[in-house]
Amino acid sequence: MVGLSLGEQNFIKGGIAQDLRTDGRKRLTYRPISVETGVIPQASGSARVKLGATDVIASVKAELGKPNPSHPDKGKVYIYVDCSPTAEPTFEGRGGEELSLELSSALQRCLLGGKSGEGAGIDLSSLSIVKGKVCWDLYIDGLVVSSDGNLLDALGAAIKAALSNTAIPKVQVAANASSDEQPEVDVSDEEFLQFDTTGVPVGRHYIVDATTEEESQMSSAISVSINRQGRICGLTKRGGAGLDPSVILDMISVAKHVSEQLINKLDSEIAAAEARDEEDEMDS
């Protein structure tokens, strides 16, 4: 918990009311964002995102698996977030465990949609190899390196960048396997398929990109995840204070406007990071 005096609390709230926050930003302005891809060579894809002083890393590992019987034509995605105590003292013990679970669950809902898969940001059918037999399992891990607020947005951006950096090996399926047998697959070491991230949503807050001090003054917060088509992929509320439905609708409207700017900015940063990676490979 951030310890603020009454004067500091009033200063933060007063600035927000006047659309001039303590760091000079307006209510709907994000802090500078930077993206670095390929930061973990052993992973199938990885990225590091810095949003102001908030610093997170996301990695993706692709492994062959077997589809769930209820969704035989889809792959599987698992998301886990680790809130390291070195990032924030309050992450020590149960505080970090509860936040890790909350963030993992929120990202899971935003990226994978409901039980039916409706509204999913990731196309799970693209991970299917042989219906009911073989699929790709994606293990997405997020690590909070440094926390200064707005972890959900930062992690969502890092996952999007890591998926964009993910290369899934091309697979050849043996043609002579019977329908009852588990087919043999040959995973290529040379040919890779790029993962499509056009549907991956990016979340935001009504007072966008809140710092830790600003978050400490929130009675409640709603994060809305919007994809490139302007569709809502997930909505998460935190805090005990109730919100009028008209306020929530206003938040969603603002989210659609701001998310478009953030997605475009993130796309630009990812493209620049990948271009730097290609230059480094050519130089080496």
Solvent accessible surface area in square Angstrom, and as a share of the most:
residue,aa,sasa,rsa
1,M,185,0.82
2,V,42,0.24
3,G,76,0.73
4,L,28,0.14
5,S,62,0.40
6,L,131,0.65
7,G,49,0.47
8,E,85,0.38
9,Q,50,0.22
10,N,86,0.44
11,F,138,0.58
12,I,6,0.03
13,K,104,0.44
14,G,28,0.26
15,G,14,0.13
16,I,27,0.14
17,A,80,0.62
18,Q,144,0.64
19,D,44,0.23
20,L,111,0.55
21,R,6,0.02
22,T,67,0.39
23,D,77,0.40
24,G,51,0.49
25,R,23,0.08
26,K,122,0.52
27,R,90,0.33
28,L,74,0.37
29,T,59,0.34
30,Y,37,0.14
31,R,18,0.07
32,P,116,0.73
33,I,15,0.08
34,S,53,0.34
35,V,4,0.02
36,E,92,0.41
37,T,4,0.02
38,G,39,0.38
39,V,43,0.25
40,I,61,0.31
41,P,119,0.75
42,Q,162,0.72
43,A,25,0.19
44,S,35,0.22
45,G,2,0.02
46,S,0,0.00
47,A,0,0.00
48,R,70,0.26
49,V,0,0.00
50,K,93,0.39
51,L,3,0.01
52,G,36,0.35
53,A,62,0.48
54,T,0,0.00
55,D,13,0.07
56,V,0,0.00
57,I,28,0.14
58,A,0,0.00
59,S,20,0.13
60,V,0,0.00
61,K,110,0.47
62,A,17,0.13
63,E,70,0.31
64,L,70,0.35
65,G,20,0.19
66,K,127,0.54
67,P,9,0.06
68,N,69,0.36
69,P,131,0.82
70,S,88,0.56
71,H,62,0.28
72,P,43,0.27
73,D,63,0.33
74,K,49,0.21
75,G,4,0.04
76,K,28,0.12
77,V,7,0.04
78,Y,96,0.36
79,I,17,0.09
80,Y,125,0.47
81,V,0,0.00
82,D,59,0.31
83,C,5,0.03
84,S,19,0.12
85,P,59,0.37
86,T,130,0.75
87,A,16,0.13
88,E,42,0.19
89,P,109,0.69
90,T,65,0.38
91,F,16,0.06
92,E,121,0.54
93,G,45,0.43
94,R,170,0.62
95,G,36,0.35
96,G,4,0.04
97,E,111,0.50
98,E,96,0.43
99,L,45,0.22
100,S,8,0.05
101,L,125,0.62
102,E,69,0.31
103,L,11,0.05
104,S,11,0.07
105,S,40,0.26
106,A,3,0.02
107,L,6,0.03
108,Q,60,0.27
109,R,113,0.41
110,C,8,0.05
111,L,5,0.02
112,L,21,0.10
113,G,18,0.17
114,G,49,0.47
115,K,200,0.85
116,S,76,0.49
117,G,20,0.20
118,E,141,0.63
119,G,38,0.37
120,A,32,0.25
121,G,6,0.06
122,I,2,0.01
123,D,89,0.46
124,L,29,0.15
125,S,53,0.34
126,S,74,0.48
127,L,1,0.00
128,S,35,0.23
129,I,41,0.21
130,V,38,0.22
131,K,138,0.59
132,G,28,0.27
133,K,47,0.20
134,V,8,0.05
135,C,0,0.00
136,W,19,0.07
137,D,10,0.05
138,L,0,0.00
139,Y,81,0.31
140,I,1,0.01
141,D,67,0.35
142,G,3,0.03
143,L,67,0.33
144,V,0,0.00
145,V,49,0.28
146,S,42,0.27
147,S,23,0.15
148,D,40,0.21
149,G,2,0.02
150,N,0,0.00
151,L,17,0.09
152,L,13,0.06
153,D,2,0.01
154,A,0,0.00
155,L,0,0.00
156,G,7,0.07
157,A,2,0.02
158,A,0,0.00
159,I,0,0.00
160,K,1,0.01
161,A,0,0.00
162,A,0,0.00
163,L,0,0.00
164,S,19,0.13
165,N,36,0.18
166,T,0,0.00
167,A,29,0.23
168,I,11,0.06
169,P,24,0.15
170,K,75,0.32
171,V,28,0.16
172,Q,106,0.47
173,V,58,0.34
174,A,36,0.28
175,A,109,0.84
176,N,140,0.72
177,A,34,0.26
178,S,60,0.39
179,S,97,0.63
180,D,130,0.67
181,E,99,0.44
182,Q,99,0.44
183,P,15,0.10
184,E,134,0.60
185,V,43,0.25
186,D,93,0.48
187,V,53,0.30
188,S,29,0.19
189,D,129,0.67
190,E,155,0.69
191,E,97,0.43
192,F,103,0.43
193,L,100,0.50
194,Q,120,0.53
195,F,17,0.07
196,D,101,0.52
197,T,20,0.11
198,T,71,0.41
199,G,22,0.21
200,V,2,0.01
201,P,6,0.04
202,V,1,0.00
203,G,7,0.07
204,R,0,0.00
205,H,4,0.02
206,Y,78,0.30
207,I,35,0.18
208,V,0,0.00
209,D,0,0.00
210,A,0,0.00
211,T,22,0.13
212,T,35,0.21
213,E,75,0.34
214,E,5,0.02
215,E,54,0.24
216,S,33,0.21
217,Q,41,0.18
218,M,52,0.23
219,S,80,0.52
220,S,20,0.13
221,A,9,0.07
222,I,3,0.01
223,S,4,0.02
224,V,0,0.00
225,S,5,0.03
226,I,1,0.01
227,N,18,0.09
228,R,98,0.36
229,Q,114,0.51
230,G,27,0.26
231,R,167,0.61
232,I,73,0.37
233,C,14,0.08
234,G,11,0.11
235,L,74,0.37
236,T,13,0.07
237,K,86,0.36
238,R,66,0.24
239,G,50,0.48
240,G,83,0.79
241,A,38,0.30
242,G,69,0.67
243,L,52,0.26
244,D,81,0.42
245,P,94,0.59
246,S,70,0.45
247,V,55,0.32
248,I,45,0.23
249,L,121,0.60
250,D,67,0.35
251,M,13,0.06
252,I,27,0.14
253,S,68,0.44
254,V,28,0.16
255,A,0,0.00
256,K,93,0.39
257,H,109,0.49
258,V,3,0.02
259,S,2,0.01
260,E,111,0.50
261,Q,97,0.43
262,L,10,0.05
263,I,6,0.03
264,N,85,0.43
265,K,93,0.39
266,L,0,0.00
267,D,46,0.24
268,S,68,0.44
269,E,34,0.15
270,I,9,0.04
271,A,61,0.47
272,A,44,0.34
273,A,2,0.02
274,E,51,0.23
275,A,47,0.37
276,R,115,0.42
277,D,40,0.21
278,E,108,0.49
279,E,103,0.46
280,D,90,0.46
281,E,129,0.58
282,M,164,0.73
283,D,126,0.65
284,S,128,0.82
